[in-house]
Amino acid sequence: MFEHEGMQTAAALLSSGRETSGRSRPARPDPDRIHTDLSDPDLVRPEPTRTEQVRSDPARPVRRVDHLGDARAALDRITALRSRVAEMEATRVDVQGLPTAPALQPLLPGGAIRVGGAYAVQESVLLAMTMLQAASAEGAWCAVVGVPSFGVEAAAAMGIDLERLVLVPDPGDQWLTVTAALADVAQIVLTRPLGRVVPGDVSRLSARLRQRGGALVALGSWPGADVTLQVTDSVWSGIGDGYGHLVERRATVTASGRAGAGRPVHAELLLPAADGAVRPVEPVTTAGSVGGASRVLRPVAVAS
């Protein structure tokens, strides 16, 4: 009897479970009727994709990606940036100039030594020394590499501060390495090239000078020098007929180079003057001039 009652109880539980599951689970819709039969409330329409939403909304603008236009705009920005960098690296003496001696200002573009510039001085140590004079007088550090004939007493007489002057008379084969190292601490570096200079070394040294705010003066030839200064003519005075001594030298200095004008520039300098300084030659007034105007003598008739 107990077995019969247990079987009836189990059958009742199974039948109730089937009824419950049948009520909680709705019938699965037919996939063929999902988009066609919209009257059945038990059917659920799937959410449209983003593409379908855009197509179904005519008021919403459709953005088209123009890859060619974007590439051209990027190329224009790159070209403009390159032009701006080229302008910043170009020779612009009117923007940044180092202190320059008045005697040399007419010979240099913009009247000043350019930051990051390179200048070549042919043969004349005194003329190269003049390139350092104004900057040293204002407290800048200067360096001289490979010039054993650089006179310390003459430099002091010109106004160069010896306490802020670094001298390396004999750098040997490492002259370019020493020059580049001193460019980190000195505002103007005077060096004598003792070997061949390749364009790569010139570019790296110029970049370092621009970063440090300095300039290079080469005693001799230098590739790509902004200006080359050379004494083309000179006359000494002070020696008479078998007596006297040298007093001063009147020299013609010529400036030429890629940063200068199309034609070479000339200037008359006292190199040196009687007091040891370097200065422009002052125009000499003749005996028959008053206030810069010459007297003109005309014949007149005299009554007898």
C-alpha positions as CSV (number, residue, x, y, z in Angstrom):
1,M,0.0,0.0,0.0
2,F,2.8,2.3,0.9
3,E,4.4,1.7,-2.5
4,H,1.2,2.5,-4.3
5,E,0.8,5.8,-2.4
6,G,4.5,6.7,-3.2
7,M,4.0,6.1,-6.9
8,Q,0.9,8.3,-6.9
9,T,2.8,11.1,-5.1
10,A,5.7,11.0,-7.6
11,A,3.3,11.1,-10.5
12,A,1.6,14.1,-9.1
13,L,4.9,16.0,-8.6
14,L,6.0,15.2,-12.2
15,S,2.7,16.5,-13.6
16,S,2.8,19.7,-11.6
17,G,6.4,20.4,-12.7
18,R,5.4,20.0,-16.3
19,E,2.6,22.5,-15.9
20,T,4.8,25.0,-14.2
21,S,7.5,24.8,-16.8
22,G,5.0,25.1,-19.5
23,R,3.6,28.3,-18.0
24,S,7.1,30.0,-17.4
25,R,8.6,29.2,-20.8
26,P,6.8,30.9,-23.7
27,A,6.8,29.2,-27.0
28,R,9.8,30.0,-29.2
29,P,8.9,32.1,-32.1
30,D,9.2,30.9,-35.6
31,P,12.3,32.5,-37.2
32,D,10.5,32.8,-40.5
33,R,7.8,35.0,-39.0
34,I,10.2,37.4,-37.0
35,H,10.1,40.2,-39.6
36,T,6.7,39.5,-41.1
37,D,4.2,38.8,-38.3
38,L,4.1,41.9,-36.1
39,S,0.6,41.3,-34.7
40,D,1.7,38.6,-32.3
41,P,2.7,40.2,-29.0
42,D,4.8,37.2,-28.0
43,L,7.2,37.8,-30.9
44,V,10.2,40.1,-30.2
45,R,11.8,41.9,-33.1
46,P,15.7,42.0,-32.9
47,E,17.4,45.3,-32.5
48,P,18.5,46.8,-35.8
49,T,22.3,47.1,-36.4
50,R,24.0,50.6,-36.5
51,T,24.1,50.5,-40.3
52,E,20.3,49.9,-40.4
53,Q,19.7,52.7,-37.9
54,V,21.7,55.1,-40.0
55,R,19.9,54.1,-43.2
56,S,16.5,54.3,-41.5
57,D,17.1,57.9,-40.2
58,P,17.2,60.2,-43.2
59,A,17.7,63.3,-41.0
60,R,21.0,62.1,-39.6
61,P,24.0,63.1,-41.8
62,V,26.2,60.4,-43.0
63,R,30.0,61.1,-42.5
64,R,32.2,59.7,-45.2
65,V,35.9,59.2,-44.4
66,D,38.1,61.0,-47.0
67,H,41.5,59.3,-46.6
68,L,43.0,61.2,-49.5
69,G,42.0,64.6,-48.0
70,D,43.4,63.6,-44.6
71,A,46.7,62.6,-46.2
72,R,47.0,65.8,-48.1
73,A,46.2,67.9,-44.9
74,A,48.9,65.9,-43.0
75,L,51.4,66.5,-45.8
76,D,50.7,70.3,-45.7
77,R,51.2,70.4,-42.0
78,I,54.5,68.5,-42.3
79,T,55.7,70.9,-45.1
80,A,54.8,73.9,-43.0
81,L,56.7,72.5,-40.0
82,R,59.7,71.9,-42.1
83,S,59.6,75.4,-43.5
84,R,59.4,76.8,-40.0
85,V,62.4,74.7,-38.8
86,A,64.4,75.9,-41.8
87,E,63.6,79.5,-41.0
88,M,64.7,79.0,-37.4
89,E,67.9,77.4,-38.5
90,A,68.7,79.8,-41.2
91,T,71.2,82.6,-41.0
92,R,69.4,85.4,-39.2
93,V,71.9,87.8,-37.7
94,D,69.2,90.3,-36.9
95,V,67.7,88.0,-34.3
96,Q,70.7,86.8,-32.3
97,G,74.1,88.5,-32.4
98,L,77.1,88.3,-30.2
99,P,79.1,91.4,-29.0
100,T,81.2,92.5,-31.9
101,A,84.1,95.0,-32.2
102,P,83.0,98.2,-33.9
103,A,85.9,97.9,-36.4
104,L,84.4,94.6,-37.7
105,Q,80.7,95.5,-37.8
106,P,80.8,96.9,-41.4
107,L,82.3,93.6,-42.6
108,L,79.7,91.3,-41.1
109,P,76.1,90.8,-42.2
110,G,73.8,92.5,-39.8
111,G,76.8,94.1,-38.1
112,A,77.3,91.3,-35.6
113,I,78.7,87.8,-35.0
114,R,75.9,85.4,-35.5
115,V,75.0,82.7,-32.8
116,G,76.0,79.4,-34.3
117,G,78.0,81.0,-37.1
118,A,81.4,80.0,-38.4
119,Y,83.9,82.6,-39.6
120,A,87.2,82.1,-41.3
121,V,90.1,84.5,-40.9
122,Q,93.0,84.1,-43.3
123,E,96.5,84.3,-41.8
124,S,96.0,87.4,-39.5
125,V,96.1,86.4,-35.8
126,L,95.5,90.0,-34.8
127,L,92.3,90.1,-36.9
128,A,91.2,86.8,-35.4
129,M,91.9,88.2,-31.9
130,T,89.7,91.1,-32.7
131,M,86.8,88.7,-33.2
132,L,87.1,87.7,-29.5
133,Q,87.7,91.2,-28.1
134,A,84.1,92.6,-27.6
135,A,82.6,89.4,-26.3
136,S,85.4,88.9,-23.8
137,A,85.2,92.5,-22.6
138,E,81.5,91.9,-21.7
139,G,82.4,88.9,-19.6
140,A,82.1,86.0,-22.0
141,W,84.4,83.0,-21.9
142,C,86.6,82.5,-25.0
143,A,88.9,79.7,-26.1
144,V,91.9,79.4,-28.4
145,V,92.8,76.0,-29.8
146,G,95.9,75.2,-31.8
147,V,97.3,78.7,-32.1
148,P,100.6,78.8,-30.3
149,S,101.4,82.3,-31.8
150,F,98.4,83.8,-29.9
151,G,100.0,86.6,-27.9
152,V,98.7,86.8,-24.3
153,E,100.1,90.3,-23.8
154,A,98.6,91.6,-27.0
155,A,95.3,90.1,-26.1
156,A,95.3,91.8,-22.7
157,A,96.2,95.1,-24.4
158,M,93.2,94.7,-26.7
159,G,90.9,94.2,-23.7
160,I,90.5,90.5,-23.7
161,D,90.0,89.1,-20.1
162,L,92.7,86.6,-19.5
163,E,90.8,85.1,-16.5
164,R,88.1,84.0,-18.9
165,L,90.4,82.7,-21.6
166,V,91.2,79.0,-22.2
167,L,94.4,78.3,-24.2
168,V,95.2,74.9,-25.8
169,P,98.2,75.7,-27.9
170,D,98.9,72.1,-29.1
171,P,95.9,69.8,-29.2
172,G,97.5,67.4,-31.7
173,D,95.3,65.2,-33.8
174,Q,92.4,65.7,-31.4
175,W,92.0,69.4,-32.3
176,L,88.4,69.0,-33.5
177,T,87.4,67.0,-30.4
178,V,88.9,69.7,-28.2
179,T,87.2,72.4,-30.2
180,A,83.8,70.7,-29.8
181,A,84.3,70.2,-26.1
182,L,85.2,73.9,-25.5
183,A,82.2,74.9,-27.5
184,D,80.1,73.7,-24.5
185,V,81.7,76.3,-22.2
186,A,83.1,79.2,-24.4
187,Q,81.0,81.7,-26.3
188,I,83.6,82.1,-29.0
189,V,86.1,79.5,-29.9
190,L,89.1,80.3,-32.1
191,T,90.7,77.3,-33.6
192,R,93.2,76.5,-36.3
193,P,92.2,73.5,-38.5
194,L,95.0,71.0,-38.4
195,G,93.4,68.5,-40.8
196,R,90.6,67.8,-43.2
197,V,87.1,68.7,-42.0
198,V,84.2,66.6,-43.3
199,P,80.7,68.1,-43.7
200,G,79.3,65.9,-41.0
201,D,81.7,67.3,-38.4
202,V,80.8,70.8,-39.5
203,S,77.1,70.2,-39.1
204,R,77.4,68.6,-35.6
205,L,79.7,71.4,-34.4
206,S,77.3,74.1,-35.8
207,A,74.4,72.5,-34.0
208,R,76.3,72.4,-30.7
209,L,77.2,76.1,-31.2
210,R,73.6,77.0,-31.8
211,Q,72.5,75.1,-28.7
212,R,75.1,76.8,-26.5
213,G,74.8,80.2,-28.0
214,G,78.3,80.4,-29.3
215,A,80.3,81.0,-32.5
216,L,83.4,79.6,-34.2
217,V,86.4,81.5,-35.6
218,A,88.7,79.5,-37.8
219,L,92.3,80.7,-38.4
220,G,92.4,79.5,-42.0
221,S,89.9,77.9,-44.3
222,W,86.6,76.4,-43.0
223,P,84.0,74.6,-45.0
224,G,80.7,76.6,-45.3
225,A,82.0,79.6,-43.4
226,D,79.5,82.4,-43.2
227,V,82.1,85.1,-43.8
228,T,85.8,84.9,-44.7
229,L,87.9,87.8,-43.6
230,Q,91.3,88.5,-45.3
231,V,93.8,91.3,-45.3
232,T,94.3,92.1,-49.0
233,D,96.6,95.2,-48.7
234,S,98.6,96.8,-45.9
235,V,101.0,99.7,-45.4
236,W,103.2,100.2,-42.3
237,S,104.1,103.7,-41.1
238,G,106.7,105.1,-38.7
239,I,109.9,104.2,-40.4
240,G,111.8,107.1,-41.9
241,D,114.9,107.3,-44.0
242,G,117.2,105.0,-41.9
243,Y,115.6,105.8,-38.6
244,G,112.4,105.3,-36.6
245,H,110.3,102.2,-35.8
246,L,107.0,100.7,-36.8
247,V,104.0,102.6,-35.4
248,E,100.9,101.4,-37.0
249,R,99.6,99.5,-40.0
250,R,96.9,100.6,-42.4
251,A,95.2,97.5,-43.8
252,T,92.4,96.8,-46.3
253,V,90.2,93.9,-45.0
254,T,87.9,92.1,-47.4
255,A,84.9,90.1,-46.3
256,S,83.3,87.5,-48.6
257,G,81.1,84.5,-48.0
258,R,77.7,82.8,-48.4
259,A,76.1,85.0,-45.7
260,G,77.4,88.3,-47.0
261,A,76.3,90.4,-50.0
262,G,76.8,89.4,-53.5
263,R,79.9,91.5,-53.8
264,P,82.9,91.4,-51.3
265,V,82.9,94.2,-48.7
266,H,86.0,96.2,-48.0
267,A,87.0,98.3,-45.0
268,E,90.1,100.3,-44.1
269,L,91.4,99.5,-40.6
270,L,94.3,100.4,-38.5
271,L,95.6,96.9,-37.7
272,P,97.0,97.8,-35.3
273,A,96.9,101.5,-34.4
274,A,99.7,103.3,-32.6
275,D,98.2,102.4,-29.2
276,G,97.8,98.7,-30.1
277,A,94.0,98.8,-30.7
278,V,92.2,97.9,-33.9
279,R,89.9,100.7,-35.2
280,P,88.5,102.0,-38.5
281,V,90.6,104.5,-40.5
282,E,89.2,108.0,-40.0
283,P,88.9,110.1,-43.1
284,V,91.6,112.6,-43.4
285,T,90.6,116.2,-44.2
286,T,92.8,118.1,-46.5
287,A,94.3,121.5,-45.6
288,G,92.0,123.3,-47.9
289,S,88.8,122.0,-46.4
290,V,86.6,123.6,-43.8
291,G,83.7,121.7,-42.2
292,G,84.1,118.9,-44.8
293,A,83.7,121.2,-47.8
294,S,86.8,121.9,-49.9
295,R,87.7,125.5,-50.9
296,V,87.6,126.2,-54.6
297,L,90.0,128.9,-55.8
298,R,88.9,130.8,-58.9
299,P,91.1,133.4,-60.8
300,V,89.9,136.9,-60.5
301,A,90.9,140.0,-62.5
302,V,93.0,142.6,-60.6
303,A,92.9,146.2,-61.7
304,S,96.4,147.6,-62.4
